[in-house]
């Protein structure tokens, strides 16, 4: 999955969130994503799982 696709899916799943995606290796194959929905006040496994599920379900 390409960076713009990761960003679009994250924004679709969490429209109010701050989303940023970075190409970590400069090769287009290794990305890091930061998704900070307003609903998440603490970093927890459930919030991370929610983001991963959104990527899996739409990708």
Short mmCIF file of the C-alpha atoms (twelve columns), coordinates in Angstrom:
data_MODEL
# 
_entry.id   MODEL 
# 
loop_
_atom_site.group_PDB 
_atom_site.id 
_atom_site.type_symbol 
_atom_site.label_atom_id 
_atom_site.label_alt_id 
_atom_site.label_comp_id 
_atom_site.label_asym_id 
_atom_site.label_seq_id 
_atom_site.Cartn_x 
_atom_site.Cartn_y 
_atom_site.Cartn_z 
_atom_site.pdbx_PDB_model_num 
ATOM 1  C CA . UNK A 1  0.000   0.000  0.000  1 
ATOM 2  C CA . UNK A 2  1.367   3.415  -0.931 1 
ATOM 3  C CA . UNK A 3  1.610   6.394  1.412  1 
ATOM 4  C CA . UNK A 4  -1.238  8.387  -0.160 1 
ATOM 5  C CA . UNK A 5  -3.490  5.318  0.103  1 
ATOM 6  C CA . UNK A 6  -2.637  4.887  3.790  1 
ATOM 7  C CA . UNK A 7  -3.386  8.556  4.401  1 
ATOM 8  C CA . UNK A 8  -6.684  8.460  2.479  1 
ATOM 9  C CA . UNK A 9  -7.910  5.350  4.309  1 
ATOM 10 C CA . UNK A 10 -6.952  6.822  7.662  1 
ATOM 11 C CA . UNK A 11 -8.766  10.084 6.881  1 
ATOM 12 C CA . UNK A 12 -11.825 8.135  5.725  1 
ATOM 13 C CA . UNK A 13 -11.918 6.102  8.942  1 
ATOM 14 C CA . UNK A 14 -11.098 9.087  11.191 1 
ATOM 15 C CA . UNK A 15 -12.184 12.292 9.407  1 
ATOM 16 C CA . UNK A 16 -11.549 14.519 12.432 1 
ATOM 17 C CA . UNK A 17 -8.043  13.154 13.031 1 
ATOM 18 C CA . UNK A 18 -4.654  14.663 12.417 1 
ATOM 19 C CA . UNK A 19 -3.015  12.287 9.897  1 
ATOM 20 C CA . UNK A 20 0.558   12.208 8.697  1 
ATOM 21 C CA . UNK A 21 2.360   9.553  6.652  1 
ATOM 22 C CA . UNK A 22 6.091   9.425  6.015  1 
ATOM 23 C CA . UNK A 23 8.135   7.271  3.646  1 
ATOM 24 C CA . UNK A 24 10.612  5.956  6.204  1 
ATOM 25 C CA . UNK A 25 13.181  4.419  3.860  1 
ATOM 26 C CA . UNK A 26 12.708  6.594  0.785  1 
ATOM 27 C CA . UNK A 27 11.793  3.533  -1.269 1 
ATOM 28 C CA . UNK A 28 7.997   3.798  -1.314 1 
ATOM 29 C CA . UNK A 29 7.671   0.469  0.529  1 
ATOM 30 C CA . UNK A 30 8.153   1.372  4.192  1 
ATOM 31 C CA . UNK A 31 5.818   3.944  5.683  1 
ATOM 32 C CA . UNK A 32 5.122   5.295  9.114  1 
ATOM 33 C CA . UNK A 33 1.712   6.718  9.875  1 
ATOM 34 C CA . UNK A 34 0.554   8.918  12.719 1 
ATOM 35 C CA . UNK A 35 -3.204  9.086  13.246 1 
ATOM 36 C CA . UNK A 36 -4.423  11.182 16.153 1 
ATOM 37 C CA . UNK A 37 -8.222  11.185 16.371 1 
ATOM 38 C CA . UNK A 38 -9.791  13.655 18.755 1 
ATOM 39 C CA . UNK A 39 -11.550 10.728 20.426 1 
ATOM 40 C CA . UNK A 40 -8.228  9.216  21.562 1 
ATOM 41 C CA . UNK A 41 -7.059  10.934 24.686 1 
ATOM 42 C CA . UNK A 42 -4.604  8.202  25.627 1 
ATOM 43 C CA . UNK A 43 -2.501  5.813  23.582 1 
ATOM 44 C CA . UNK A 44 -3.840  2.336  24.118 1 
ATOM 45 C CA . UNK A 45 -3.873  -1.025 22.406 1 
ATOM 46 C CA . UNK A 46 -7.514  -0.507 21.465 1 
ATOM 47 C CA . UNK A 47 -6.723  2.750  19.650 1 
ATOM 48 C CA . UNK A 48 -3.832  1.144  17.773 1 
ATOM 49 C CA . UNK A 49 -6.011  -1.855 16.886 1 
ATOM 50 C CA . UNK A 50 -8.723  0.499  15.607 1 
ATOM 51 C CA . UNK A 51 -6.285  2.178  13.203 1 
ATOM 52 C CA . UNK A 52 -4.898  -1.165 12.003 1 
ATOM 53 C CA . UNK A 53 -8.412  -2.520 11.469 1 
ATOM 54 C CA . UNK A 54 -9.336  0.515  9.360  1 
ATOM 55 C CA . UNK A 55 -6.327  -0.130 7.107  1 
ATOM 56 C CA . UNK A 56 -7.048  -3.850 6.809  1 
ATOM 57 C CA . UNK A 57 -10.789 -3.445 6.135  1 
ATOM 58 C CA . UNK A 58 -10.319 -0.846 3.397  1 
ATOM 59 C CA . UNK A 59 -7.042  -1.879 1.813  1 
# 
